[in-house]
Amino acid sequence: MKPTSSRRTFFGTAAGAAALACLPRRTIAQDAYPTRPVHVIVGFTPGTAADITARVVANGAGAALGQQIVIENKPGAGSSVAAEYVARAANDGYTLFLPSASIVTHQVMNPDRAFDLVRDFVPIALLASGAVVLVVKLARSKPGEVLCGNAGVGSMPHFAAELFAQRAGIKLLAVPYPVSPQAITDLVAGRTMMMFSPASTVIGQIASGKLRALATAAEKRAPALPDVPSMSEAGMPDFDGSLWFGLSAPAGTTQAAIEKIAGAARNAVHSPEAVETLRKQGFDPIGEGPDAFGRFVRSEVERWSEVARVAGMKSWSRFR
């Protein structure tokens, strides 16, 4: 054989061997994810239901993945600050976002933000859902005025109240507050008449008789308030204003990473410890995967966009 042919044979064989050697290394690299801590960005302050849910999932999922899951709180604008941060992050699976019902309603109200929930994020899992409850203060009414407190313009309780007004054929005067506790304080004091609130924040006032719960804004009763009828039982079927929390990643994150995180999150949220903690907060574990969560987010955007349109809220048209 000529030397030239020998050299070609050698280099050809060597190249083939190198290619074969690379294949298992790439596979191993994908299977090894994650190789360093994963950060979950939460758009609410420590101690809130969103934060508690994130930490419960992080504990179980981190153990399953063999890496620490670090919770970072970046509150502001109904978690829009956190969403924009994650939308701009590297899509390597190491920076995730905890979306909630509030990020949907805030984007419906403010569609010109530097991110889009459907375009800029990949769904991972729907983690948990919890009841919003309609509570009232039994006090002398003011003719012509129904003052309805809420935890900020564009919040889920605000949208739930607008949906209720549309379905009931009444007019509510929205009274926004920076946070739920301030709204509840004024309701107890009789300065407002009603509000939709996360069940966990009003259970104490309901138990003490300071507030009366009329119904949960859902199709079924809340485990945290078993004696309070659902909205359907109270005569308003197909009414759902539930709070929920999920997990998403920046668009372009690999499917392998998404599936691995989704599996770990699903198992974590259904662990006995997680179930107990979530139900104390008025939430039920769900754990649905990427496809189901993606469909759910799109349906939420469409549903609350319609509520905004009928109510005359600004900037609803981008989602139609």
HELIX and SHEET records of a PDB file:
HELIX    1   1 PRO A    3  ASP A   31  1                                  29    
HELIX    2   2 ALA A   49  LEU A   65  1                                  17    
HELIX    3   3 ALA A   77  SER A   79  5                                   3    
HELIX    4   4 SER A   80  ALA A   87  1                                   8    
HELIX    5   5 ALA A  101  MET A  109  1                                   9    
HELIX    6   6 MET A  156  ALA A  168  1                                  13    
HELIX    7   7 SER A  180  ALA A  189  1                                  10    
HELIX    8   8 ALA A  199  SER A  208  1                                  10    
HELIX    9   9 GLN A  255  VAL A  269  1                                  15    
HELIX   10  10 PRO A  272  LYS A  280  1                                   9    
HELIX   11  11 PRO A  290  ALA A  311  1                                  22    
HELIX   12  12 SER A  317  PHE A  319  5                                   3    
SHEET    1   A 3 ILE A  69  ASN A  73  0                                        
SHEET    2   A 3 VAL A  38  VAL A  42  1                                        
SHEET    3   A 3 THR A  95  PHE A  97  1                                        
SHEET    1   B 3 LEU A 243  PRO A 250  0                                        
SHEET    2   B 3 PHE A 121  GLY A 130 -1                                        
SHEET    3   B 3 PHE A 283  GLU A 288 -1                                        
SHEET    1   C 5 LEU A 173  PRO A 176  0                                        
SHEET    2   C 5 LEU A 147  ASN A 150  1                                        
SHEET    3   C 5 MET A 194  PRO A 198  1                                        
SHEET    4   C 5 VAL A 132  VAL A 136 -1                                        
SHEET    5   C 5 ARG A 212  THR A 216 -1                                        
END                                                                             
